[in-house]
């Protein structure tokens, strides 16, 4: 078992308004290693487009987990990966219960190998990475892997 945590901190500025439409949603995520991420709500919910929002973070974390799992499996199989670039997309909409949720995440990895594996072998790598990705295994949203060949 592993445990992880972070500090998520928000403070109302002195003399700032605290009304739904105009309070500042800017805040910080501080991780154990000292990394600080400037975060906010998405612009659709009165946040800042210049900061990471939680929805983007979940989508990025899903793609990152898939990538790291994929790279680990490829390394164990002695398949040398030269680069891996993903441009994931997620959909936030009302779910079957009528609540806002991330309902779908589509990963679009483009992987460059030293020696290209066969198409079937590449699919098996992505399938294994998806099955073993901790983040994808934790989500209710559909996660689809569409390699960008």
N, C-alpha and C positions, 0 to 999 in steps of 0.2 A: 504494500500500500504506500502511496505517496500523498502528501498534502501540500497544497499551494494556497497562497493568499496574496493579497495586495491591500493597499490603502487607497480608498476612494474618498476624496475630500472636496467639499464645496463650502463656501462661506459667502454670506450676504455682505456685500460691500456697505460701508457706513453710508447712511442716508440714501441707500438704494431702495427702489420700489420692490415690493413683493406681491405683485399682481400676476395672475396666470399668464396673461399675454406678454408681459414685459420683464419678468425677472430673469436675471442672467443665468443661463444654464451651464456656463463654463465651469469646469472643474478639472481635477488632476487625478490620474491613476499613478501610484508609485509602487513599484515592484521591489522584491527583496534585493535584487542586485543594484538597486539605485536608479533604474531607468524610470523616467517620468514621462507620461503621455498626457498631452493636453487634450481634454475631451469635452464634449458638449452633447446636447440633444441634436438630432438631425434638424436641418432647416425647416422641414415640414412641421416640426414641433417646437418652433421658436428657438432653435439652437443655432450654432455657428457652423457655417460650411468650412471654416478654416481649421476645424478641430475634428478629431476622430469621434464618431458617435458609436454607441453600443452595438447597433445593428451591423455597421461596417466591421467592428471588432470581432463579432461572432463569425461573420463571413470570412474575414482574414484568418482567424484562428482555425476555422475548419480547413481552409486551403493549406495553411501552414502545417497542420497536423497530418493531412494527407501527404503533403510533400515529404515531410520528415520520415513518415512511415514508408513511403515509396522508396526514398533514397536508402533507407536501412535495408529493405528487402533486396534492392538492386545490388547493394554492396555485398550482402551475404551471398548473392548469386554470382559475384564477380563480374557484374555488368557495369562498366565504368560510365557514369553519368557526367557529362561535361557541363550541362546547364539544365535548369528547370525553371520555367517562368509560367506563372498562372495568373489569369485575370478573372477571378471568380465574380459571379453576379448572384445576388440574392433578391428575393421577392418578400416584401412586407405587405401583408394584407390581412383581412379578417379570416380567421380559421373557421373550422366547422362549428366551433362553439360561439362564433360571432365576436371573438376577441382578436385584437391586433397581434400578429405573430410573424416570425420569419417562417414562411411556409415552404420555401424551396431555395436551395443553394445549388448553383451549377458551377462546378469546377471545370476549368478549361486549360489544363496543363499542356505545355509544349515542352517536351523532353528531348534533349540532344544527347545521344550516346556516342562513345568512341566507336563502337560497332553496333549498328542498329539491330535490335532484336526483331524477330518476325512479329507480324501484327498480332497473332494469337498470344504470343509470349508477353507482349506489351499489355494486352488486355488483362491477362492473368496477373501481371504486376499491379495494375491499377485496382483490379478486383480485390487482391490480397491487401493492398494498402487501405482500401475503403473498409474492408471487414475489420481491420486491426487499428483503425484510427480512433483514439480515445474520444476525441471531440465529436466526430460523426456518430459514434456509438452512444453519445450522451444527448443527442438532439432528437426532437420530435419531427423537425422539418425534413422533408425529402432532400437527400443529398445526391446529386447526379454528377457523374464524372464523364465529361465529354472531351477526351484528349484532342488537342489542337495539333493535328499532324501537318 
